[in-house]
Amino acid sequence: MTHALNCISSMATRHILAEIAASHGAATGRKVDVNSMGGVDAAKRVEGGESVDIVVLAADALAKLARGGQVRADSVVDIARSALAAAVKADVAKPDLSTDDAAKRALLAARAIAYSTGPSGDHILALFKRWEIFDALGPRLVKAPPGVPVGKLVADGAAEIGFQQLSELQGLPGIAIVGALSPALRAVTHFAAGIAASAADPQGAAGFIDALRAARDVYPRHGMEPA
């Protein structure tokens, strides 16, 4: 019986991976089980020696795993770019976040601001510190638990504005994506894929990574651009 490939990933790429895994399985007869979770948790599980075949994470997180020997460094390839996005409840007026000054005013007026674990959250917190508004916002910053979309916190009213990867906000019920973002808010995260050192079938894993690189039409449907 053919070994089912195991892929571990952050939540941002879960819809893309699920679609490509389904088409890859139909074309090759090779099943790919995709297990998506918060990126920090995914990296910890790979670092802890969990047996997986393919790892898909933000490029810097994957590079760290490659340096640690948990991912084969020569197998790592960029697969996608993901833009940061902002969301508010669907039934409220969208704030003006189009310039840095307007964004600062809107954020300082917000009751609560949600952000995620991972690259987008790191960018937001660093930006607030650079803008020198972090201390003022501190009590109103809401960190989404791992695996919980920021959009859910916004839809439920736990936050007035939420920031996360567009791919994780897109399509969630009860929220609306804010259009133009200021230059400082326009962060882009690069995602990469690699073969885990623990891979039971490195050749099969390489085949799935090739499929990830080839399926360029899938990424835009889920809020990302192919690398």
Salt bridges, closest charged atoms under 4 A:
GLU19 OE2 - ARG221 NH2 2.18
GLU19 OE1 - HIS222 NE2 2.79
ASP33 OD1 - LYS31 NZ 2.16
GLU50 OE1 - ARG45 NE 2.73
ASP53 OD2 - HIS3 NE2 2.91
ASP156 OD2 - LYS152 NZ 2.74
GLU168 OE1 - ARG14 NH1 3.99
ASP201 OD2 - ARG30 NH2 2.52
ASP217 OD2 - ARG221 NH1 3.83
GLU225 OE1 - ARG81 NH2 2.91
